């Protein structure tokens, strides 16, 4: 595993109808849903470290802190950026931001843990153990 603080990734999206709180069911106004913002931020964290994990490793989310600060209607372009800020053994901490042209849409931290993919999936199989 060759992970070090400073690894980054960014995504650029345009808010579509499928991204809306009304579509996802997290609200009744037609703006970017908070769960969708979180999913995009997580996608950026995964991209930031994907090429730096050992063969057979992946990361799983364990903790999130998210401030959704501004509404984004359909057609808004948003850039989501994540940066690895802390590596503590297998624990990874990322900071992320989401901006439209002039507005901070969201920010927060996401923690992930590096795991062996097969062992992790084996714990989910019938007869496996689901504890860490």
C-alpha positions as CSV (number, residue, x, y, z in Angstrom):
1,X,0.0,0.0,0.0
2,X,1.6,3.3,-1.1
3,X,-0.8,5.8,0.4
4,X,0.2,9.2,1.6
5,X,-1.6,12.5,2.4
6,X,-2.0,14.7,-0.7
7,X,-3.6,12.2,-3.0
8,X,-6.5,13.9,-4.8
9,X,-9.3,13.4,-7.2
10,X,-12.1,15.6,-8.7
11,X,-15.3,14.9,-10.4
12,X,-17.3,17.4,-12.5
13,X,-21.0,16.7,-12.8
14,X,-24.1,18.5,-14.1
15,X,-27.1,18.0,-11.8
16,X,-29.7,15.8,-13.6
17,X,-33.2,14.9,-12.7
18,X,-32.0,11.6,-11.3
19,X,-29.8,13.5,-8.8
20,X,-32.8,15.4,-7.2
21,X,-34.1,15.0,-3.7
22,X,-37.6,14.5,-5.2
23,X,-36.3,11.6,-7.3
24,X,-34.3,10.0,-4.6
25,X,-36.9,10.5,-1.9
26,X,-34.8,12.5,0.5
27,X,-36.9,15.6,0.2
28,X,-39.7,17.3,-1.8
29,X,-37.8,20.1,-3.5
30,X,-36.1,19.7,-7.0
31,X,-32.5,20.2,-6.0
32,X,-29.4,18.1,-5.6
33,X,-30.1,15.5,-3.0
34,X,-27.8,15.3,0.0
35,X,-27.4,11.5,-0.4
36,X,-26.4,12.1,-4.0
37,X,-23.8,14.7,-2.9
38,X,-22.4,12.2,-0.4
39,X,-22.2,9.5,-3.1
40,X,-20.3,11.8,-5.4
41,X,-17.9,12.8,-2.6
42,X,-17.3,9.1,-1.9
43,X,-16.7,8.4,-5.6
44,X,-13.9,11.1,-5.5
45,X,-12.3,9.5,-2.4
46,X,-12.3,6.1,-4.1
47,X,-10.7,7.6,-7.3
48,X,-8.1,9.4,-5.2
49,X,-6.6,6.1,-3.8
50,X,-7.6,3.4,-6.4
51,X,-4.3,3.3,-8.2
52,X,-2.3,3.3,-4.9
53,X,-3.8,0.3,-3.3
54,X,-2.2,-3.2,-3.4
55,X,-3.7,-5.9,-5.6
56,X,-6.7,-7.4,-3.8
57,X,-7.3,-4.3,-1.6
58,X,-10.2,-1.9,-1.6
59,X,-11.5,0.7,0.8
60,X,-14.8,0.9,2.5
61,X,-16.5,3.9,4.1
62,X,-16.8,4.0,7.8
63,X,-17.6,7.6,8.8
64,X,-18.9,10.7,7.2
65,X,-19.3,14.3,8.2
66,X,-21.2,16.4,5.6
67,X,-22.4,20.0,5.5
68,X,-24.7,20.6,2.5
69,X,-24.6,24.4,2.3
70,X,-26.4,25.4,-0.9
71,X,-29.2,24.2,-3.2
72,X,-28.3,23.1,-6.7
73,X,-31.1,22.8,-9.3
74,X,-31.1,20.8,-12.5
75,X,-28.4,22.1,-14.9
76,X,-26.0,23.3,-12.2
77,X,-22.4,22.2,-12.8
78,X,-20.7,21.0,-9.6
79,X,-17.0,20.1,-9.0
80,X,-16.4,17.7,-6.2
81,X,-12.8,17.4,-4.9
82,X,-11.4,15.1,-2.4
83,X,-8.0,15.0,-0.8
84,X,-6.4,12.4,1.4
85,X,-5.4,14.2,4.6
86,X,-4.5,11.5,7.0
87,X,-3.2,7.9,6.8
88,X,-3.3,6.1,10.1
89,X,-2.5,2.4,9.3
90,X,-5.4,1.2,7.3
91,X,-7.6,4.2,8.2
92,X,-7.8,7.0,5.6
93,X,-9.3,10.4,6.2
94,X,-10.3,12.7,3.3
95,X,-11.5,16.2,3.2
96,X,-13.8,17.1,0.4
97,X,-15.6,20.2,-1.1
98,X,-18.2,20.7,-3.7
99,X,-18.5,24.0,-5.6
100,X,-20.6,25.4,-8.4
101,X,-19.1,28.4,-10.2
102,X,-19.2,30.8,-7.3
103,X,-20.7,28.9,-4.3
104,X,-19.5,26.3,-1.8
105,X,-22.2,23.7,-2.1
106,X,-20.9,21.2,0.4
107,X,-17.9,20.2,2.5
108,X,-16.9,17.5,4.9
109,X,-14.8,14.6,5.8
110,X,-15.0,10.9,4.9
111,X,-13.2,8.1,6.6
112,X,-12.5,4.9,4.8
113,X,-10.6,1.7,5.9
114,X,-8.4,-0.3,3.5
115,X,-9.5,-4.0,3.5
116,X,-8.7,-7.2,1.7
117,X,-11.5,-7.5,-0.8
118,X,-11.9,-11.3,-0.6
119,X,-11.7,-11.5,3.2
120,X,-14.3,-8.6,3.5
121,X,-16.7,-10.3,1.0
122,X,-16.2,-13.7,2.7
123,X,-17.5,-12.2,5.9
124,X,-20.7,-11.3,4.1
125,X,-21.3,-14.8,2.8
126,X,-23.7,-17.2,4.6
127,X,-21.9,-18.6,7.6
128,X,-19.3,-15.8,7.5
129,X,-19.0,-13.2,10.3
130,X,-20.1,-9.7,9.6
131,X,-18.0,-8.1,12.4
132,X,-14.7,-6.4,11.6
